[in-house]
Amino acid sequence: MYVSEHDDLFEALAAVAESKTPLGAWNLRKIFSGKGIHVSEATCGRLLRTIEDAGYVESQGRRGRVITNKGLKALEEWRQRQVRYKSQMAFAQSLQIKGASELKDVLVARKAIESETAYLAATHATDEDIERLQSIIEEHKKAYATGVPATDENAAFHRAVAFAGKNKVLAAAVDIIYRHPDVLRALEYIRNQVGSVLVEDHVPILDRIIARDPEGAKREMLAHIENVIKDVDTYWREWMSPSGEQE
């Protein structure tokens, strides 16, 4: 098993924290080996010195190192980051598109998340946020008028709405969705095939945000995503196989 340069430091810190006695390089190598992490005793010594220099552990002479309060705090923060990362990866995996039903699952999730980001944007957006949204819509209109794919502008609009809502958790969820290539490519292709124009749905959302109308912004975002769901249904009904799945 291989761990990154960053993670192996915290794996070493976790080993020190879990040890009932001060931990030295030889015992750390043994613990790592039991976890399938294969490093030399010299490397373990370097890891211990590095986390000691950071103030995460302190030396007990030849007996080894013990964790400090600073180390305990750093270890807890690292573990929380690991949990968040695993959750993000699981969320990203759920966005794999294999057919109409899975694409609609993503859109239903978007309804729940983005109706709230639109509501919050109408409540919390700054003048700078609104100018950014207006600029994105203008760029989207230009792209559409010249026949250039506007996947980036579409994603940028939804990210900017989420950012304007000032909720970091919802913004992170939206960012994951709009970084996923399967979702973006599938939706742009489908809407082009059925003749829909994404930017036309975005304008009323922004109008309600500018008007500081949270319920209106939420309603327009829901209408927008409902339109996308209808386009998916139309595409699969008219362009795909009778089974409703891609041939």
Protein Blocks (a to p, Z undefined) as FASTA:
>chain_A
ZZdfklmmmmmmmmmmmpmbdcdfklmmmmmmmnopacdfklmmmmmmmmmmnopacceh
jnoccddfklmmmmmmmmmmmmmmmmmmmmmmmmpcfbfklmmmmmmmmmmmmmmmmmmm
mmmocfklmmmmmmmmmmmmmmmmnopacklmmmmmmmmmmmmnopaklmmmmmmmmmpm
klmmmmmmmmmmnopafklmmmmmmmmmmnopaklmmmmmmmmmmmmmmmmmmmmmmmmc
fkopaZZ
